[in-house]
Amino acid sequence: MTLLPALPAPDLDREIADLARALRRANGPVMSLVNRLGGGIEKQLSALPPRLRDEIERISAASLSAAFGASGVVPRLGRRGTLAAAIASGAAGGAGGLVTSVAELPVTIAVMLKAIREEAEAAGFDPSEEAVRAACIEVFAAGSPLADDDGVDTSFLSARLTLTGPALQKLIATVAPRLAVAMGQKLAAQAVPVLGAVSGAALNAAYLRYYREMARIRFALMRLTVQHGAEAVMMRFASATEKPRISKA
């Protein structure tokens, strides 16, 4: 892994500011529409049978485990190829309603993880390394595109991952429930009648763009921590993404 030398402080601040702006822009038009209909989505999500919600989590965990072991096996698709695969997967899943939507989840997760690995490589990391593959999986815990959270958790920046079998399973057990919620929200959004025009293909494309952007931000921050140290990067990014406080007159 070859990374650029440390940036001068003004350039570091400029890059972190750009990443903070990218984080605020992460939700595209489709996600904005889905978020505006949040009440209907939450109602649809709560209406999913508990057994189905458990199945979504099981599929999420199994897909992450399988994708982790498939490093180097999945062919390079590129940005357009990955987007086309996500659209095709979503269209196939949405065509048959809830049953086929659940069936296509492993393909959707694998395609999104492939896009995440490509962002890791673009940032200068080797996606065949176990620690990098683990960081790729962690992107799915960085926030759902339908959740009102910060999107990127800076605590990972100072983490040192030494992967053993149990450590990998613990990581997947931590990430899978959050990914399952995101996938459940996607399925619920597809079931909201007013979103009929927003097909499974469009939602898959929106989810892919979201997680790809989260990955780009995350691995850019990881690159900066290698160059400047975790503490300096974490402090600057936390400051750049801090929500403005409303002071009373």
KEDO-863255 format. One record per atom (N, C-alpha, C): x, y, z. Coordinates in steps of 0.2 Angstrom, whole numbers, plus 5000, padded with zeros to 4 digits. Example, Ala and Ser with C-alpha at 12.3 -4.5 7.8 and 13.67 -1.06 7.14 Angstrom:
2
506649725039 506249785039 506649845039 506449895035 506849955036 506450005039 
// end
This chain:
249
500449945000 500050005000 500450065000 500450104995 500750174994 500350224995 500450275000 500050335001 500450395000 500150444998 500450514998 500750535004 501250575004 501550605010 501050655013 501150675020 500650715023 500550785020 499950805020 499750865017 499950925022 500050985019 500151045024 499451055027 499451085033 498851095037 498251125033 498451185029 497851215026 497551165021 497951125017 497651075013 497251015016 497550995022 497150945026 496450975028 496451035030 495851065032 495351075026 495651085021 495251095015 494951025013 495350975013 495050905011 494550885016 494650895022 494150875027 493550915026 493550975025 492951015024 492550995018 492950965012 492650945006 492250875008 492550835013 492250775015 491650785019 491650835023 491150855027 490550875023 490650915018 490150935013 489850875009 490250825007 490050765004 489650725008 489750725015 489350685019 488650725020 488650785020 487950825020 487550815014 487950805008 487550795002 487450715000 487550675005 487550605003 486850575001 486350605003 485650585001 485450614995 485350574989 485150604983 484450614982 484150634977 483450644976 482950594978 483150524976 482750474978 482750464985 483250464989 483350464996 482950514999 482950574996 482550634999 481850624999 481650594993 480950574992 480750524997 481150474998 480950415003 480950445010 481450485011 481450515018 480850555020 480550595015 479950635016 479350595017 479350525015 478850485016 478950435022 479450455026 479650415032 479150385036 478550425037 478050395041 477750325038 477650335032 477350275028 477850215028 478450235027 478950185027 479050145034 479050185039 479050155046 478450115047 477850135045 477250095046 477350025042 477550035036 477649975032 478249925035 478749955038 479249915041 479049875047 478649915051 478349885057 477849825055 477549835049 477049785047 477349725045 478049725043 478349665041 478349605047 478149545045 478149495050 478849485054 478849475060 479449465064 479949415060 479649355058 479949305055 480349335049 480049375045 480349405039 480949455041 480849495046 481349535048 481949495051 481849435054 482349395056 482749365050 482349345045 482649315039 483049375035 482849435035 483249485032 483949495036 483949485042 484549495046 484949435045 484649375044 485049315043 485349315036 484949345031 485249345024 485849395024 485749455028 486249505028 486949475031 486849445037 487449415040 487749365035 487349315032 487649265028 487949295021 487649355019 487949385013 488649425015 488649455020 489249485022 489849435023 489649375026 490149325027 490449295021 489949285016 490149255010 490549305006 490349365006 490649425002 491349435005 491449425011 492149435014 492649385011 492349325011 492849265008 492949265001 492549314997 492549314990 493049364987 493449394991 493949444989 494349414983 494349454978 494749434972 494349394967 493849364969 493449314965 492949354961 492649414964 492149454960 492549494955 492349494949 492749524943 492649604944 493149644942 493149714942 492549734938 492049774940 491549804936 491549874935 491949914939 491949984937 491350024940 491350084940 490750124943 490150114939 490150114932 489650104928 489350034928 489849984928 489649914928 489349894935 489549924940 489249914947 488549944947 488450004945 487850034945 487349994941 487549974935 487149934930 486949864934 487349834938 487249774941 486749784947 486849844950 486349854956 485649874953 485649904947 484949924944 484649854942 485049814938 484749754936 484449704942 484849704947 484649664953 484049694956 483949764957 483349794960 482749784955 482849784949 482349774944 482049704945 482449654945 482249584945 481949574952 482249604957 481849594964 481249624964 481149694962 480549724963 479949704958 480149664953 479649634948 479149594951 479349554956 478949504959 478749514966 478749584968 478549594975 479049584980 478749574986 479149564992 479549494992 479249444989 479649384989 480249384985 480249414979 480849414975 481249474977 481049524981 481449574983 481849544989 481649504993 482049464998 482549424995 482349384990 482749344986 483349374983 483249434981 483849474978 484349504982 484149504989 484549544994 485349524994 485449454993 486149434993 486549464987 486249474981 486549494976 486649574977 486149604979 486249684980 486749694985 486849654991 487349664996 488049654993 488049604989 488749584986 488949644981 488449664977 488649724972 488849784976 488549804981 488649864985 489349854988 489549794991 490149784994 490749784989 490549764983 491049774978 491249844976 490749884976 490849954975 491249984981 491049964987 491449994993 492149974992 492349914990 493049894989 493349934984 493049944979 493349994974 493550054976 493150084981 493250154984 493950144989 493950084992 494550074996 495150074992 495150034986 495750034982 495850104979 495350144977 495550214975 495850254980 495750244986 496050284992 496750254993 496950204990 497650174991 497750114995 497150084997 497150025001 497049964997 497349904999 497349844996 496749804998 496149794994 495549764997 495649694998 496249664996 496349594997 496549585004 496849635008 497049625015 496449625019 496449575024 495949565028 495649625032 496149665035 495949725039 495549775034 495749775028 495349825023 494749795021 494649725020 494049695019 493549705025 493849705031 493449715037 493149785037 493649835035 493449905035 492849915030 492849875025 492349885019 491649855022 491649805026 491049785029 490849835034 491249865038 491049915043 490649975039 490749985033 490450045030 489650035030 489449975031 488749965031 488449985038 488949985043 488750015050 488750085050 488950115045 489050195045 488450235045 487850205045 487250235044 486850215038 486250205039 485750185034 485550255030 485450245023 485250305019 484550335022 484150295025 483550315028 483550335035 484150335038 484250345045 484450425046 484250455052 484450515053 484950515058 485550495055 486150495059 486750525056 487350525058 487950565055 488250525049 488050465048 488350435042 488950405043 489450435046 490150405047 490350415055 490550355057 490750355064 491450355065 491750415068 492450425068 492850375072 492450335076 492850295081 493250235078 493050225072 493450165068 494150195066 494250255066 494850285064 495450265068 495350255074 495850235079 495850165080 495450125077 495350055079 495950015075 496149965078 496649915075 496349845075 496249825068 495849765067 496349705066 496349665071 496749595070 496149545069 496149525063 495549475062 495749405063 495349375068 495349305068 494649275067 494549215066 493849185065 493349215070 493449215076 492949245081 492849315080 493449355079 493349425078 492949445072 493049405066 492649415060 491949405062 491749355065 491049335067 490749395071 491149415076 490949475080 490749535076 491249555071 491149605067 490449605063 490349545060 489749535056 489149535060 489249505066 488649505071 488449575073 488949625073 488849695075 488549735069 488749715063 488549755057 487949735054 487849665054 487249635051 486549665053 486449675060 485849705061 485649775058 486249815058 486149885055 485949875048 486349835044 486249825037 485549795036 485349745040 484649725040 484149775040 484249825045 483749875046 483749915039 484249935036 484349975030 483949935024 484149865024 483749825019 483049825020 482849815026 482149815028 481749875026 482149935027 481849995025 481750005018 482249975014 482249975007 481649935004 481549875007 480949835005 480249875007 480249905013 479649935015 479549995011 480050035009 479950085004 479650064997 479950004995 479649984989 478949964989 478649954995 477949934996 477549994998 477850054998 477350114999 477050124993 476350134992 476050144986 476250204982 476350254986 476550324982 477250314979 477650274981 478250264978 478250214972 477650204970 477650154964 478150174958 478150234957 478650254952 479350244953 479550244960 480250234962 480350154963 480550124957 480550054957 481150024961 481149964962 481749934965 482349944962 482349954955 483049974952 483250044954 482750094955 482950164957 483250164964 482850124968 483050124975 483750084976 483850034972 484550004972 485050054970 484950084965 485450134962 485550194968 485050214971 485150264976 485550234982 485350174984 485750144990 486450134988 486550114982 487250104980 487650164980 487350224977 487750284977 487850314985 487350294989 487450314996 488050284999 488050214999 488550175002 489250184999 489250194992 489850214989 490150284991 489750324992 489950394995 490150385002 489850345006 490050335013 490750305013 490850255008 491550225008 492050275005 491850315001 492350364998 492650405004 492150435008 492250475014 492650435019 492450375020 492750335026 493550325024 493650295018 494350275016 494750345015 494450395013 494850455012 495050475019 494650475024 494850485031 495350435034 495250375032 495750325034 496450345031 496450365025 497050385022 497450445025 496950495027 497250545031 497450535038 497150485041 497450455047 498150425047 498250395041 498950365040 499450415039 499250475036 499650525034 499750575040 499250585044 499250635049 499150615056 498950555057 498750525064 498050535065 497750485069 497050485070 496750535074 497150565079 496850615083 496750675079 497250695075 497150765072 496650755067 496550705063 495950695058 495350695062 495250655067 494650645071 494350715073 494850755076 494650815079 494450865073 494750865068 494550915062 493950895059 493850825058 493250805055 492650815060 492750795066 492150805071 491950885071 492450925071 492250995070 491951015064 492150995058 491851005052 491150985051 490950925055 490350895054 489850915060 490150955064 489650975070 489151015068 488550995070 487951035069 487951095072 487751155069 487751215072 487251225078 487451255083 487051265089 486651325089 486051325091 485551385091 485651415098 485851475098 485951505104 485351555105 485151555111 484651595113 484851675114 484451715111 484651785112 484551815119 
// end
